Amino acid sequence: MSEIQFEITKSFGAISEEKSGWRKELNLVAWNGRDPKFDLRDWSPDHQKMGKGVTFTREEAEKLAEMLAIALER
């Protein structure tokens, strides 16, 4: 099985942090040499290990932002 390659090209910050140091972060990540996507997942403190996450294109992230704005109005 081949190793997953990634590069965090921009970090927007952490949403939360566990006592272990793992943080749920929003980043722009290029996976396996592809164009960067918005990425939301848990990361170890050294960014060498990661949990399961979700990636979004710019268009998907914009739609999600719209949906969150509506959901948070309630």
C-alpha positions in Angstrom: 0.0 0.0 0.0 1.4 3.4 -1.0 1.9 6.1 1.6 -0.4 9.1 1.5 1.5 12.3 0.7 0.2 15.7 1.9 1.3 19.3 2.3 -0.5 21.8 4.5 -0.3 24.9 2.4 -2.3 27.2 4.7 -3.6 26.8 8.3 -6.7 28.7 9.3 -6.6 27.5 13.0 -7.9 25.0 15.4 -11.6 24.5 16.3 -10.8 22.5 19.4 -7.9 20.8 21.2 -7.8 17.6 23.3 -5.7 17.1 26.4 -3.5 14.8 24.3 -2.6 17.8 22.1 -4.6 16.6 19.1 -6.4 19.5 17.5 -9.4 19.6 15.1 -8.1 22.0 12.5 -9.2 23.8 9.3 -6.4 23.8 6.8 -5.8 24.0 3.1 -4.1 20.7 2.2 -2.7 19.3 -1.1 -3.2 15.5 -1.0 -1.0 13.3 -3.2 0.2 16.2 -5.3 -3.3 17.4 -6.2 -4.6 21.0 -5.9 -5.2 22.0 -2.3 -8.7 21.6 -0.7 -10.2 22.9 2.5 -9.7 20.1 5.0 -11.3 19.6 8.4 -9.8 16.8 10.6 -7.9 16.0 13.8 -4.1 16.3 13.7 -1.4 15.2 16.1 0.7 18.0 17.6 3.5 17.3 15.1 1.1 16.9 12.1 2.6 13.5 11.3 -0.6 11.6 12.2 -4.2 12.5 11.3 -7.7 11.3 12.0 -10.5 10.9 9.5 -11.7 14.1 8.1 -13.6 15.9 5.3 -12.3 17.8 2.4 -14.1 20.5 0.5 -13.5 22.3 -2.8 -13.9 26.1 -2.6 -17.4 25.9 -4.0 -18.4 23.2 -1.4 -16.8 25.3 1.4 -18.8 28.4 0.3 -22.0 26.4 0.3 -21.2 25.0 3.7 -20.5 28.5 5.0 -24.0 29.6 3.7 -25.7 26.6 5.3 -23.9 27.2 8.7 -24.9 30.9 8.6 -28.5 29.9 8.2 -28.3 27.1 10.9 -26.7 29.5 13.4 -29.3 32.2 13.0 -31.8 29.9 14.7 
